[in-house]
Amino acid sequence: MRRKATDALGLGARHETIDASEARRETRDIRRVSSLSSCNLVSRLTSHAPTPWPKVKLGKEGGARHETIDASIASSLASKTARVSRLTSHAPWPTVLLGEVTIMKRGKYITRNDTSPGDVPVILGGQEPAYYCDKANHTGPCVVISRSGASAGFVSYWAQPIFVTDGFLFEANEQSNIRYVYYCLKANQSLLGNMQNGTGIPHVRGDDLKSFQIPLPPLPIQRRIADVLSAYDDLIENNRRRIAILEETARLAYRKWFGGSGAKGGMRHETIDASEVRRETRDVRRVSSLPSHASVSRLTSHAQLRTVTLGEICQTFGGGTPKTTSPEFWDGDIPWVVPTDITRNTCLALLDTERKITALGLQKSSAKMLPANAILMTSRASVGYFGMADFPVCTNQGFISIVPNNDSWRWYLLFNLMSRVEEIRSNAKGSTFPEISRARFRSMDVAIPDDNALIEFNRVVEPLMQQVRILAKQSAALASARDMLLPRLMKGGTT
């Protein structure tokens, strides 16, 4: 896959150009997602389970199109799952050492100065590629386990050329299927993370990884198990691409109608080919009776903008953390947002939090309960990442949370701030780690358009963001079903 700069929709955005056959295949896959509701999908996928699994009801949200899963896809998944379940219903598989059924290689040291920019992910110990270069040290399917740092022990699967630096790379031998090995290791991600050693920078040792035990069914069954679990991941990946297109469409709408210095923001997002963005915009407009870009541009071309400070039009809140780690403060039912909930999220919609706090814990902190749909912005260290939950939350001290005085400003403010991340970061100060203060943030200027322009902008953007949340919930339901199935298949039993 080649990346190049294009001028999508005349907006100067950076986009990804994909091979025509790949684009057609991706389009077919996405368009098949069209007739069976996702709650029915989960019901079909889990109908064979001996004990009921939790079901996620997505329902219809607002005026957005309800994304669905094609009946043939659901039927195929259920059929594959049931068939593999029958194959694995015998005695548990024998366990073997990871080093016995794979070929382990260690990454090679490389720096940016040793390479040129390119399309090859450089795996440098974290959960995401550190950067992209023009050379690879592995080209086939493999599993990578991060060697050092906070993410030491993190497992990832790669079926494309990569350059592994600070990590261990595993290839299959004649006894194993590497995708099956990946799912085995991923099912034990917490155990691998607990293998970290070292008093300074944590790391995992190659010999320890080689001694890690995994179940090993016959090779044909390994392939079938990998095929079933991959089908779940393929659907999740389709949803991820749809989410990226929807969020990019909303960014393009903001830039087209209101200008701005760019829309990269702090959120990771995938650059999308212009034709995909146009197609997604047409689809959403068709089901929601939305005005075209041209008609909205006419409506906004004469919009009256007034310049105010952020402090004049919104309330801002910091966060806080209880001064002790007393057990009665934690594992409650109040969502507690930390920066990694936002930085590791793959979309703007926040569905859950890493931790929950009790009412007493909230009382003993300086954090405030925030209303649903507050704009959450990371304000220290990794400044300028955004998220939004449609339920009340509270945050630790790494946030500035924004609640507009007028609810109609919410989407405009979100995309305005996301287009100004470099400006926000330039206002962050601190010798230990950069942080933008609430006082400095509130003093920043913002141009607010008139009510008519905001109404039209909201009519376009709100259905897009509702669809993002629907797709994110579907992916969460699919991931939950996959993760419940995973240990059953790995054990080779029906428990």
LOMAR-183870 format. One record per residue (C-alpha): x, y, z; residue number from 1; residue in one letter. Coordinates in steps of 0.001 Angstrom, whole numbers, plus 500000, padded with zeros to 6 digits. Layout:
BEGIN
X, Y, Z, NUM, a
...
// end
This chain:
BEGIN
500000, 500000, 500000, 1, m
501443, 503359, 498934, 2, r
500773, 506621, 500699, 3, r
500967, 509915, 498863, 4, k
499773, 513465, 499373, 5, a
496594, 514353, 497530, 6, t
494194, 517258, 497631, 7, d
490979, 515509, 498652, 8, a
487848, 517521, 497979, 9, l
490090, 520520, 497345, 10, g
490926, 520824, 501031, 11, l
494632, 520036, 500994, 12, g
494277, 517120, 503425, 13, a
496735, 514220, 503399, 14, r
495103, 511029, 502182, 15, h
495920, 507416, 501541, 16, e
495753, 506056, 498006, 17, t
494975, 502347, 497786, 18, i
495214, 499769, 495042, 19, d
492060, 499613, 492895, 20, a
491419, 495917, 493523, 21, s
491869, 496437, 497261, 22, e
489480, 499381, 497185, 23, a
486830, 497343, 495359, 24, r
487225, 494450, 497794, 25, r
487008, 496802, 500782, 26, e
483901, 498424, 499314, 27, t
482236, 495029, 498784, 28, r
483010, 494004, 502357, 29, d
481634, 497221, 503756, 30, i
478504, 497159, 501599, 31, r
477693, 493605, 502710, 32, r
477212, 495079, 506172, 33, v
473599, 495908, 505473, 34, s
470687, 493802, 506697, 35, s
470883, 492000, 510052, 36, l
470968, 494024, 513261, 37, s
474097, 493702, 515352, 38, s
472177, 492484, 518390, 39, c
470868, 489630, 516205, 40, n
474429, 488997, 515074, 41, l
475651, 488575, 518637, 42, v
472642, 486389, 519382, 43, s
473481, 484115, 516440, 44, r
477148, 484015, 517280, 45, l
476466, 483050, 520865, 46, t
473454, 480779, 520405, 47, s
475601, 477633, 520577, 48, h
477144, 478496, 523937, 49, a
476255, 476084, 526774, 50, p
475819, 479008, 529161, 51, t
474319, 482361, 528155, 52, p
476793, 485044, 527220, 53, w
476049, 488741, 527848, 54, p
474324, 490381, 524900, 55, k
474734, 493992, 523792, 56, v
471639, 495727, 522500, 57, k
472547, 498617, 520262, 58, l
469125, 499770, 519185, 59, g
468414, 502804, 517047, 60, k
470210, 505965, 518092, 61, e
468931, 509350, 516995, 62, g
468411, 509880, 513283, 63, g
471574, 508067, 512186, 64, a
471480, 505065, 509912, 65, r
471664, 501880, 511987, 66, h
474735, 499976, 510786, 67, e
474008, 496281, 510398, 68, t
475748, 493008, 509651, 69, i
474791, 490998, 506576, 70, d
472901, 487787, 507363, 71, a
475268, 485682, 505244, 72, s
478255, 486971, 507247, 73, i
476540, 486219, 510557, 74, a
475483, 482786, 509353, 75, s
479000, 482027, 508144, 76, s
480496, 483104, 511476, 77, l
478014, 481035, 513466, 78, a
478576, 478012, 511231, 79, s
482363, 478235, 511482, 80, k
482195, 478756, 515238, 81, t
479895, 475772, 515791, 82, a
482033, 473541, 513557, 83, r
485243, 474436, 515356, 84, v
483486, 474053, 518730, 85, s
482611, 470480, 517768, 86, r
486210, 469838, 516736, 87, l
487504, 471194, 520047, 88, t
484999, 469435, 522294, 89, s
487349, 466549, 523068, 90, h
490082, 466277, 525688, 91, a
492212, 469402, 526249, 92, p
495116, 469797, 523860, 93, w
498660, 469035, 525014, 94, p
500687, 472066, 526065, 95, t
504037, 472855, 524488, 96, v
506712, 475493, 524944, 97, l
506451, 478503, 522645, 98, l
510088, 478005, 521656, 99, g
509319, 474464, 520459, 100, e
506714, 475474, 517899, 101, v
508030, 478834, 516686, 102, t
511239, 480407, 515431, 103, i
512203, 483400, 517580, 104, m
514267, 486304, 516263, 105, k
515355, 489466, 518010, 106, r
514818, 492902, 516526, 107, g
517644, 494976, 515060, 108, k
518678, 498436, 516201, 109, y
517729, 501262, 513857, 110, i
517183, 505033, 514078, 111, t
515331, 507517, 511907, 112, r
518683, 508677, 510547, 113, n
519307, 505180, 509148, 114, d
516165, 505244, 507013, 115, t
513988, 507420, 504831, 116, s
510242, 507966, 505266, 117, p
508164, 505139, 503828, 118, g
505265, 502756, 504416, 119, d
506944, 500145, 506651, 120, v
505903, 500240, 510353, 121, p
508817, 500447, 512788, 122, v
508032, 498420, 515946, 123, i
509915, 500075, 518783, 124, l
508465, 498447, 521882, 125, g
505164, 500315, 522134, 126, g
501658, 499273, 521217, 127, q
501698, 501309, 517989, 128, e
504402, 501784, 515335, 129, p
506888, 504448, 516422, 130, a
507190, 505754, 512854, 131, y
507282, 504506, 509251, 132, y
510396, 503915, 507137, 133, c
511470, 502610, 503720, 134, d
513009, 499266, 504725, 135, k
511871, 496066, 506453, 136, a
513589, 493244, 508333, 137, n
510627, 490887, 508023, 138, h
508090, 490426, 505232, 139, t
505851, 487490, 506167, 140, g
503148, 486912, 508808, 141, p
504605, 486991, 512305, 142, c
503920, 487744, 515951, 143, v
505867, 490492, 517728, 144, v
506209, 490800, 521512, 145, i
507512, 494140, 522773, 146, s
510761, 493725, 524694, 147, r
511083, 496772, 526972, 148, s
509322, 499830, 528293, 149, g
505861, 500243, 529771, 150, a
504380, 497993, 527059, 151, s
506907, 495159, 527486, 152, a
505112, 491873, 526782, 153, g
502526, 493424, 524442, 154, f
501547, 491025, 521632, 155, v
500807, 492120, 518064, 156, s
500273, 490334, 514752, 157, y
501671, 491564, 511441, 158, w
500968, 490245, 507947, 159, a
502855, 493027, 506146, 160, q
506513, 494081, 505885, 161, p
507736, 495549, 509191, 162, i
510986, 496570, 510856, 163, f
511234, 495194, 514399, 164, v
513686, 496958, 516682, 165, t
512906, 496626, 520395, 166, d
510974, 493387, 520275, 167, g
510994, 489630, 519715, 168, f
509648, 488309, 516425, 169, l
508093, 484823, 516172, 170, f
507551, 482824, 512988, 171, e
505691, 479523, 512669, 172, a
507509, 476242, 512170, 173, n
506113, 473036, 510636, 174, e
504022, 472350, 513785, 175, q
502205, 475658, 514111, 176, s
499980, 478230, 512460, 177, n
501265, 481700, 513382, 178, i
497812, 483285, 513533, 179, r
496756, 480560, 515977, 180, y
499896, 481247, 518036, 181, v
498971, 484933, 518089, 182, y
495503, 484216, 519490, 183, y
496978, 481890, 522122, 184, c
499371, 484601, 523271, 185, l
496737, 487334, 523098, 186, k
494484, 485248, 525337, 187, a
497311, 485381, 527896, 188, n
498259, 489037, 527423, 189, q
498081, 489826, 531143, 190, s
500403, 486898, 531995, 191, l
502940, 488049, 529424, 192, l
502785, 491581, 530826, 193, g
503468, 490180, 534297, 194, n
506724, 488680, 533000, 195, m
508337, 492132, 533079, 196, q
511670, 492326, 534922, 197, n
514004, 495142, 535937, 198, g
514063, 497913, 538512, 199, t
514534, 500693, 535953, 200, g
513069, 500220, 532498, 201, i
510930, 497043, 532557, 202, p
511690, 494341, 530014, 203, h
510842, 490746, 529172, 204, v
513479, 488111, 528465, 205, r
513565, 485997, 525341, 206, g
514267, 482805, 527288, 207, d
511182, 483403, 529433, 208, d
509053, 483831, 526307, 209, l
510439, 480640, 524773, 210, k
509394, 478781, 527945, 211, s
505826, 480128, 527834, 212, f
503341, 477264, 527408, 213, q
500492, 477216, 524891, 214, i
497974, 474480, 523931, 215, p
498686, 472853, 520568, 216, l
495905, 471035, 518679, 217, p
496637, 469379, 515311, 218, p
497629, 471836, 512608, 219, l
494317, 471628, 510638, 220, p
492386, 472544, 513796, 221, i
494819, 475384, 514519, 222, q
493999, 476796, 511081, 223, r
490252, 476472, 511650, 224, r
490422, 478159, 515045, 225, i
492485, 480991, 513553, 226, a
489988, 481294, 510690, 227, d
487026, 481694, 513061, 228, v
488717, 484254, 515281, 229, l
490064, 486145, 512261, 230, s
486516, 486505, 510940, 231, a
485599, 488486, 514057, 232, y
488695, 490643, 513668, 233, d
487946, 491286, 509991, 234, d
484511, 492660, 510874, 235, l
486028, 494814, 513613, 236, i
488602, 496108, 511114, 237, e
485836, 496993, 508634, 238, n
484121, 498972, 511382, 239, n
487383, 500710, 512238, 240, r
487765, 501862, 508654, 241, r
484179, 503076, 508534, 242, r
484749, 505024, 511758, 243, i
487897, 506598, 510292, 244, a
485946, 507668, 507194, 245, i
483076, 509129, 509246, 246, l
485399, 511127, 511499, 247, e
487401, 512337, 508501, 248, e
484167, 513428, 506801, 249, t
483244, 515500, 509869, 250, a
486714, 517095, 509904, 251, r
486444, 517920, 506208, 252, l
483028, 519479, 506800, 253, a
484437, 521747, 509511, 254, y
487398, 522830, 507361, 255, r
485244, 523374, 504275, 256, k
482647, 525496, 506021, 257, w
484598, 527293, 508728, 258, f
488262, 527063, 507662, 259, g
490915, 526302, 510263, 260, g
494569, 525475, 510428, 261, s
494181, 521745, 509830, 262, g
492331, 518811, 511351, 263, a
494918, 516366, 512539, 264, k
494151, 517148, 516143, 265, g
495514, 514974, 518896, 266, g
493467, 511955, 517869, 267, m
495128, 509269, 515837, 268, r
493165, 508980, 512634, 269, h
493602, 507214, 509333, 270, e
493900, 509345, 506213, 271, t
491312, 508201, 503710, 272, i
491105, 508324, 499930, 273, d
488898, 511188, 498715, 274, a
486504, 508859, 496869, 275, s
485807, 506931, 500093, 276, e
485031, 510162, 501940, 277, v
482720, 511342, 499160, 278, r
480945, 507970, 499047, 279, r
480443, 507914, 502829, 280, e
479132, 511481, 502754, 281, t
476652, 510570, 500005, 282, r
475464, 507506, 501924, 283, d
474903, 509444, 505132, 284, v
473182, 512292, 503290, 285, r
470914, 509839, 501472, 286, r
469551, 508267, 504667, 287, v
469433, 511457, 506718, 288, s
468225, 514037, 504157, 289, s
471281, 516159, 504842, 290, l
472158, 519218, 502754, 291, p
475095, 518973, 500360, 292, s
478472, 520576, 500972, 293, h
477606, 523209, 498360, 294, a
474303, 524185, 499965, 295, s
475853, 524374, 503434, 296, v
478739, 526419, 502030, 297, s
476201, 528894, 500686, 298, r
474469, 529017, 504040, 299, l
477723, 529602, 505909, 300, t
479382, 531953, 503420, 301, s
477511, 534913, 504919, 302, h
477626, 533651, 508503, 303, a
478401, 536294, 511076, 304, q
481304, 535206, 513283, 305, l
481972, 536849, 516614, 306, r
485236, 536419, 518465, 307, t
485109, 535586, 522167, 308, v
487324, 533758, 524606, 309, t
486707, 530115, 525419, 310, l
486051, 531118, 529026, 311, g
483093, 533267, 527895, 312, e
481225, 530458, 526164, 313, i
481997, 527318, 528135, 314, c
482699, 525944, 531575, 315, q
486013, 524176, 532070, 316, t
486830, 521577, 534702, 317, f
490061, 520005, 535878, 318, g
490308, 516571, 537425, 319, g
491796, 515046, 540541, 320, g
492786, 511804, 542192, 321, t
492249, 510607, 545779, 322, p
495407, 511198, 547803, 323, k
495577, 507540, 548806, 324, t
494891, 504260, 547051, 325, t
492501, 503130, 549759, 326, s
490452, 500140, 548485, 327, p
487122, 501762, 549393, 328, e
487826, 504490, 546809, 329, f
488075, 502139, 543828, 330, w
486168, 499448, 541927, 331, d
482934, 501362, 542204, 332, g
480480, 502194, 539421, 333, d
481489, 505772, 538510, 334, i
483496, 505924, 535234, 335, p
486962, 507338, 535954, 336, w
488778, 508612, 532852, 337, v
492571, 508601, 532645, 338, v
494607, 509818, 529628, 339, p
495240, 506298, 528304, 340, t
491460, 505818, 527968, 341, d
491625, 508574, 525340, 342, i
495061, 508101, 523762, 343, t
494541, 504361, 523192, 344, r
490993, 504750, 521937, 345, n
490521, 504292, 518203, 346, t
487749, 506882, 517812, 347, c
486256, 509945, 519449, 348, l
483473, 507929, 521101, 349, a
484455, 506764, 524595, 350, l
482497, 503614, 525485, 351, l
484114, 502651, 528779, 352, d
486933, 503530, 531167, 353, t
489891, 501607, 532489, 354, e
488897, 502152, 536101, 355, r
485802, 502932, 538154, 356, k
485669, 504956, 541355, 357, i
483270, 504878, 544302, 358, t
481178, 507804, 545499, 359, a
483517, 508092, 548494, 360, l
486545, 508128, 546208, 361, g
485020, 510924, 544155, 362, l
484225, 512834, 547332, 363, q
487848, 512520, 548485, 364, k
489223, 513900, 545228, 365, s
489029, 517339, 543624, 366, s
487365, 515876, 540513, 367, a
483821, 516827, 539566, 368, k
481119, 514697, 538006, 369, m
480858, 515791, 534385, 370, l
477632, 515635, 532381, 371, p
477225, 513335, 529399, 372, a
478848, 514580, 526188, 373, n
481377, 516811, 527911, 374, a
484418, 517349, 525658, 375, i
487405, 515623, 527287, 376, l
490849, 517019, 526360, 377, m
494134, 515706, 527730, 378, t
496001, 518690, 529194, 379, s
499378, 517389, 530370, 380, r
502219, 515285, 528924, 381, a
500277, 514071, 525844, 382, s
498366, 517315, 525312, 383, v
495495, 517632, 522863, 384, g
493833, 514226, 522599, 385, y
490031, 514332, 522566, 386, f
487136, 512068, 523465, 387, g
483474, 512232, 524385, 388, m
481258, 509869, 526405, 389, a
477472, 509897, 526252, 390, d
477319, 509117, 529979, 391, f
478466, 511078, 533071, 392, p
482155, 510658, 533917, 393, v
484878, 512153, 536072, 394, c
488572, 512452, 535251, 395, t
491969, 512448, 536876, 396, n
494166, 515558, 536855, 397, q
495392, 515019, 533283, 398, g
492377, 516712, 531678, 399, f
490605, 519927, 530909, 400, i
486959, 519070, 530329, 401, s
484768, 521486, 528369, 402, i
481019, 521957, 528768, 403, v
479609, 524602, 526357, 404, p
477139, 527117, 527782, 405, n
475002, 526483, 524706, 406, n
474583, 522855, 523677, 407, d
474412, 523799, 519976, 408, s
478103, 524813, 520142, 409, w
479288, 521342, 521200, 410, r
480263, 519830, 517820, 411, w
481603, 523109, 516479, 412, y
483825, 523543, 519549, 413, l
485078, 519961, 519373, 414, l
486247, 520238, 515772, 415, f
487492, 523787, 516237, 416, n
489742, 522655, 519093, 417, l
490876, 519557, 517174, 418, m
491990, 521823, 514325, 419, s
494082, 523911, 516741, 420, r
496061, 521271, 518595, 421, v
499459, 522751, 517725, 422, e
498295, 526106, 519089, 423, e
497024, 524410, 522262, 424, i
500292, 522545, 522707, 425, r
502306, 525737, 522200, 426, s
500541, 527121, 525282, 427, n
501558, 524136, 527423, 428, a
504387, 524908, 529861, 429, k
506449, 522897, 532331, 430, g
509975, 521578, 532757, 431, s
508986, 518045, 533828, 432, t
506134, 517597, 531360, 433, f
504160, 520123, 529304, 434, p
500764, 521142, 530663, 435, e
498272, 523784, 529614, 436, i
496564, 525498, 532529, 437, s
492843, 526115, 532630, 438, r
493462, 529862, 532909, 439, a
495545, 529889, 529736, 440, r
493074, 527669, 527916, 441, f
490114, 529835, 528890, 442, r
491899, 532954, 527588, 443, s
492237, 531542, 524059, 444, m
490059, 533205, 521424, 445, d
487435, 531370, 519393, 446, v
485208, 532604, 516547, 447, a
481575, 531537, 516965, 448, i
479294, 531530, 513881, 449, p
475651, 532544, 513971, 450, d
472836, 530193, 514949, 451, d
471778, 529321, 511372, 452, n
475277, 528146, 510430, 453, a
475544, 526105, 513637, 454, l
472171, 524467, 513027, 455, i
473193, 523343, 509537, 456, e
476610, 522169, 510708, 457, f
475029, 520135, 513508, 458, n
472545, 518578, 511068, 459, r
475448, 517165, 509111, 460, v
477952, 516285, 511835, 461, v
475711, 514869, 514565, 462, e
474476, 511893, 512478, 463, p
478081, 511136, 511512, 464, l
479154, 511031, 515140, 465, m
476115, 508990, 516163, 466, q
477118, 506472, 513512, 467, q
480654, 506405, 514923, 468, v
479251, 505421, 518303, 469, r
477019, 502715, 516791, 470, i
479956, 501177, 514932, 471, l
482174, 501397, 518021, 472, a
479512, 499552, 520045, 473, k
479220, 496884, 517365, 474, q
482983, 496378, 517434, 475, s
482902, 496112, 521219, 476, a
480156, 493469, 520976, 477, a
482127, 491497, 518383, 478, l
485319, 491747, 520455, 479, a
483433, 490569, 523541, 480, s
482014, 487549, 521683, 481, a
485458, 486743, 520267, 482, r
487154, 487050, 523653, 483, d
484589, 484770, 525306, 484, m
485057, 482196, 522574, 485, l
488852, 482410, 522659, 486, l
489573, 480536, 525928, 487, p
487089, 477786, 525031, 488, r
488878, 477102, 521783, 489, l
492308, 477348, 523356, 490, m
491412, 474792, 526053, 491, k
489916, 472336, 523622, 492, g
486847, 471828, 525828, 493, g
483302, 473142, 526193, 494, t
483718, 475036, 529450, 495, t
// end
